């Protein structure tokens, strides 16, 4: 089911991302300070083009921020990307936000602000889309027999701040990697989840074990 998404920055990265989002069935608005940048969009582009800045509220609202479900800030400036992402998250409560970061050393700082980041050294359009819509998951690899796969999921909110050791030793599916701030690490028993983490599981190829493993515990009824 498509949602409304905003892409801030219409360079090579932003134009590719905007086109990929539209192909996936989403409505898309692109913001860029340079009107000529919109020439990078496909000839059959159906979305909105807003000349302006991703941290200007008038420009954001012209791009549909009040109804948007996703925003990707992918200009060539770290600070403006993070500012756009923070305004999207804090002012407009846009749930799926990602900022492109040129300096991966700063990614951890932004991660603590609750802003998933993609460092340019690991850039692909697919990576940004997976961080925008982590609940949709992705299959990274399938073994030759087709029985097992590496499956990605975004960290559920209820696991932020909790130890993930039990997921690394589970039988339904096994957590093997955690990607945080653009950097992947092996899952260990002492790892604590952070908002924006991308989890990679080794699981049966249908991914059902992962969804069961990540389902929130049932609420305890009061008396």
Secondary structure, DSSP 8 states (H G I E B T S, - for coil): ---EEEEE--SHHHHHHHHHHHHTT-EEEEEES-GGGGGGS-TT--SEEEES-TT-HHHHHHTTTTT-SEEEE-SS-HHHHHHHHHHHHHTS--SEEEEEES-GGGHHHHHHTT-EEEEGGG--HHHHHHHHTGGG-EEEEE-TTSSEEEEEEE--GGGTTSB-HHHHT-SSEEEEEEEETTEEEE--TT-B--TT-EEEEEEETT-HHHHHHHS--------
